[in-house]
């Protein structure tokens, strides 16, 4: 591929798992030496998708947004308090506490720090305050 070239390729595959054969098809989007304004560098990009038609001029931006959203959900899922208690009121309390933390972040800190940084800062503050007691 040449510099700045963009193309899609239909890829059929066969996967053998435990005596089961899975067949599928995916669309590969290949972009060669695309300039990134933010880092001032050239990058090669490769995407695999189940969509048959792709706008190659906007795929990088849309996938960056998508990754940011999915990473945010993953971090928020990690913030939940794990409990093996079968007591509904305890599990409800933990869920409510988690929701309050997310609400605090959205209302007060979302534009300043990521949810993960907010949670780490909250943890460090709790540790510091517990040492004072």
Residue frames relative to the residue before (quaternion, step in Angstrom):
aa qw qx qy qz dx dy dz
X 1.0000 0.0000 0.0000 0.0000 0.00 0.00 0.00
X 0.4302 -0.6930 0.5271 0.2383 3.54 -1.17 0.68
X 0.6583 -0.4811 0.3960 0.4223 3.57 -1.30 0.31
X 0.8320 0.1527 -0.1839 0.5006 3.59 -1.01 1.00
X 0.4648 0.6733 -0.4583 0.3473 3.62 1.20 0.19
X 0.0845 -0.7759 0.6250 0.0145 3.54 -1.09 0.84
X 0.1670 0.7899 -0.5810 0.1030 3.57 -0.91 0.85
X 0.3071 -0.7143 0.5938 0.2072 3.53 -1.33 0.36
X 0.1236 -0.7694 0.6253 0.0421 3.52 -1.19 0.71
X 0.3253 -0.7126 0.5839 0.2133 3.57 -0.92 0.90
X 0.0663 -0.8148 0.5760 -0.0051 3.57 -0.73 1.04
X 0.1543 -0.7611 0.6253 0.0771 3.56 -0.76 1.09
X 0.0347 -0.8123 0.5821 -0.0083 3.55 -0.96 0.83
X 0.1835 -0.7367 0.6411 0.1120 3.51 -1.35 0.43
X 0.0940 -0.8060 0.5844 -0.0005 3.55 -0.78 1.08
X 0.1821 -0.7826 0.5893 0.0838 3.58 -0.78 1.04
X 0.0926 0.7831 -0.6052 0.1086 3.56 -0.63 1.18
X 0.8494 -0.1335 0.0645 0.5065 3.56 -0.71 1.12
X 0.7259 -0.4584 0.2234 0.4616 3.59 0.74 1.15
X 0.5927 0.5079 -0.3773 0.4984 3.57 1.25 0.41
X 0.2121 -0.7732 0.5868 0.1135 3.56 -0.91 0.92
X 0.1062 -0.7801 0.6160 0.0264 3.55 -0.75 1.13
X 0.1215 -0.7857 0.6045 0.0498 3.55 -0.81 1.02
X 0.0838 0.8064 -0.5804 0.0768 3.53 -1.06 0.74
X 0.2353 -0.7429 0.6077 0.1532 3.49 -1.35 0.10
X 0.0128 -0.7935 0.6083 -0.0157 3.55 -1.02 0.81
X 0.3664 -0.6880 0.5742 0.2505 3.53 -1.26 0.37
X 0.1892 -0.7668 0.6054 0.0985 3.55 -0.83 1.03
X 0.1531 -0.7545 0.6323 0.0870 3.57 -0.93 0.94
X 0.0662 -0.8135 0.5774 -0.0218 3.56 -0.59 1.18
X 0.0140 -0.7935 0.6070 -0.0407 3.57 -0.80 1.05
X 0.1952 -0.8200 0.5349 0.0582 3.58 -0.64 1.14
X 0.8711 -0.0709 0.0228 0.4855 3.55 -0.94 1.05
X 0.1914 0.7789 -0.5580 0.2127 3.55 0.64 1.22
X 0.4118 -0.7334 0.4911 0.2267 3.59 -0.81 1.03
X 0.1782 -0.7642 0.6145 0.0819 3.55 -0.95 0.99
X 0.3980 -0.7527 0.4769 0.2180 3.59 -0.51 1.22
X 0.6412 0.5620 -0.3292 0.4059 3.57 0.97 -0.85
X 0.7883 0.2929 -0.1539 0.5187 3.60 0.84 -0.93
X 0.3447 -0.7613 0.4766 0.2728 3.58 1.31 -0.22
X 0.5785 0.5579 -0.3751 0.4619 3.59 1.08 0.82
X 0.4300 -0.6563 0.5512 0.2837 3.54 -1.36 0.25
X 0.0659 -0.8071 0.5867 0.0041 3.58 -0.97 0.90
X 0.3230 -0.6635 0.6300 0.2419 3.51 -1.33 0.49
X 0.1136 -0.7961 0.5933 0.0365 3.58 -0.94 0.92
X 0.0089 -0.7666 0.6420 0.0099 3.54 -1.19 0.68
X 0.0304 -0.7931 0.6077 -0.0263 3.56 -0.82 1.04
X 0.1576 -0.7424 0.6407 0.1162 3.54 -1.17 0.63
X 0.0628 0.8097 -0.5759 0.0934 3.57 -0.80 1.01
X 0.4554 -0.6647 0.5125 0.2969 3.55 -1.25 0.34
X 0.5112 0.6290 -0.4245 0.4034 3.59 1.27 0.05
X 0.3993 -0.7398 0.4880 0.2346 3.58 -0.87 0.89
X 0.7711 0.2087 -0.1480 0.5831 3.61 1.07 -0.60
X 0.0652 -0.8063 0.5865 -0.0399 3.54 -0.85 1.08
X 0.3383 -0.6978 0.5897 0.2256 3.56 -1.07 0.75
X 0.2698 -0.8194 0.4860 0.1400 3.58 -0.10 1.28
X 0.6098 0.5645 -0.3590 0.4249 3.60 1.17 -0.40
X 0.7771 0.3170 -0.1637 0.5186 3.61 1.17 -0.49
X 0.4298 0.7464 -0.4415 0.2515 3.60 1.24 -0.08
X 0.6382 0.5343 -0.3440 0.4347 3.62 0.94 -0.78
X 0.6817 0.4844 -0.2920 0.4640 3.59 0.82 -0.96
X 0.6773 0.4916 -0.3102 0.4510 3.59 0.90 -0.86
X 0.6707 0.4759 -0.3113 0.4763 3.61 0.98 -0.73
X 0.5959 0.5436 -0.3714 0.4598 3.63 1.05 -0.61
X 0.6484 0.4986 -0.3181 0.4794 3.60 0.96 -0.85
X 0.6594 0.5236 -0.3056 0.4446 3.54 0.93 -0.95
X 0.6557 0.5023 -0.3125 0.4691 3.61 0.92 -0.86
X 0.6396 0.5267 -0.3281 0.4538 3.58 0.98 -0.84
X 0.6617 0.5014 -0.3035 0.4675 3.58 0.94 -0.89
X 0.6988 0.4691 -0.2837 0.4596 3.60 0.82 -0.97
X 0.6192 0.5202 -0.3432 0.4776 3.60 1.06 -0.67
X 0.6293 0.5372 -0.3293 0.4549 3.58 1.01 -0.79
X 0.6601 0.4929 -0.3072 0.4764 3.59 0.95 -0.85
X 0.6407 0.5246 -0.3297 0.4534 3.60 0.98 -0.83
X 0.6554 0.4987 -0.3121 0.4737 3.60 0.93 -0.87
X 0.6592 0.4976 -0.3167 0.4664 3.60 0.93 -0.82
X 0.6282 0.5255 -0.3377 0.4638 3.60 1.03 -0.71
X 0.6479 0.5176 -0.3175 0.4600 3.59 1.05 -0.74
X 0.6311 0.5640 -0.3304 0.4177 3.59 1.17 -0.51
X 0.5288 0.6435 -0.4265 0.3527 3.59 1.16 -0.29
X 0.4501 -0.6819 0.5136 0.2620 3.53 -1.09 0.74
X 0.3151 -0.7621 0.5387 0.1725 3.54 -0.71 1.09
X 0.0525 0.7911 -0.6062 0.0621 3.53 -0.92 0.91
X 0.2444 -0.7620 0.5812 0.1475 3.54 -1.00 0.81
X 0.3936 0.7322 -0.4677 0.3005 3.53 1.31 0.12
X 0.3319 -0.7335 0.5601 0.1950 3.54 -1.08 0.76
X 0.4967 0.6434 -0.4240 0.3995 3.55 1.33 -0.04
X 0.4269 -0.7386 0.4677 0.2313 3.57 -0.53 1.23
X 0.6537 0.5258 -0.3341 0.4296 3.61 0.92 -0.77
X 0.6353 0.5066 -0.3334 0.4781 3.62 1.04 -0.68
X 0.6677 0.4871 -0.3035 0.4742 3.59 0.88 -0.89
X 0.6384 0.5155 -0.3273 0.4686 3.59 1.03 -0.75
X 0.6236 0.5345 -0.3362 0.4608 3.60 1.01 -0.80
X 0.6617 0.5017 -0.3067 0.4651 3.62 0.88 -0.91
X 0.6474 0.5135 -0.3171 0.4655 3.56 0.95 -0.87
X 0.6601 0.5065 -0.3013 0.4658 3.59 0.92 -0.91
X 0.6369 0.5267 -0.3209 0.4626 3.58 0.98 -0.85
X 0.6382 0.5210 -0.3149 0.4713 3.58 0.98 -0.85
X 0.6671 0.5022 -0.2993 0.4617 3.59 0.94 -0.88
X 0.6220 0.5296 -0.3353 0.4693 3.60 1.05 -0.73
X 0.6401 0.5150 -0.3284 0.4661 3.60 0.96 -0.82
X 0.6707 0.4833 -0.3070 0.4716 3.59 0.91 -0.84
X 0.6331 0.5253 -0.3301 0.4629 3.59 1.02 -0.74
X 0.6303 0.5271 -0.3296 0.4651 3.60 0.96 -0.84
X 0.6645 0.5013 -0.3091 0.4600 3.56 0.90 -0.90
X 0.6737 0.5017 -0.3066 0.4476 3.61 0.84 -0.96
X 0.7249 0.4492 -0.2553 0.4556 3.58 0.83 -0.96
X 0.8244 0.3060 -0.1299 0.4581 3.60 0.82 -0.95
X 0.8481 0.2429 -0.0700 0.4656 3.61 0.89 -0.84
X 0.4120 0.7599 -0.4518 0.2207 3.62 1.19 -0.25
X 0.7061 0.4560 -0.2703 0.4695 3.60 0.95 -0.81
X 0.6908 0.4927 -0.2762 0.4513 3.60 1.21 -0.42
X 0.8180 0.0083 0.0509 0.5729 3.59 0.84 -0.97
X 0.5647 -0.5731 0.4625 0.3725 3.56 -1.27 0.38
X 0.6578 -0.5080 0.3716 0.4138 3.57 -1.26 0.34
X 0.6325 0.5374 -0.3343 0.4465 3.58 1.01 -0.78
X 0.6544 0.4932 -0.3144 0.4793 3.60 0.92 -0.86
X 0.6201 0.5421 -0.3338 0.4585 3.59 1.02 -0.80
X 0.6751 0.4876 -0.2989 0.4660 3.59 0.89 -0.93
X 0.6549 0.5019 -0.3201 0.4656 3.61 0.95 -0.80
X 0.6362 0.5158 -0.3230 0.4743 3.59 1.03 -0.77
X 0.6376 0.5190 -0.3234 0.4684 3.58 1.00 -0.82
X 0.6389 0.5266 -0.3168 0.4627 3.58 0.98 -0.86
X 0.6756 0.4923 -0.2968 0.4617 3.59 0.86 -0.97
X 0.6366 0.5224 -0.3248 0.4652 3.58 1.02 -0.76
X 0.6500 0.5124 -0.3110 0.4672 3.60 0.97 -0.84
X 0.6413 0.5129 -0.3165 0.4749 3.59 0.99 -0.85
X 0.6623 0.5107 -0.3040 0.4563 3.58 0.89 -0.93
X 0.6833 0.4782 -0.2890 0.4700 3.60 0.92 -0.88
X 0.6489 0.5166 -0.3319 0.4494 3.61 1.01 -0.72
X 0.6267 0.5317 -0.3413 0.4561 3.60 1.11 -0.55
X 0.6281 0.5455 -0.3295 0.4465 3.59 1.17 -0.53
X 0.6233 0.5720 -0.3357 0.4142 3.57 1.15 -0.57
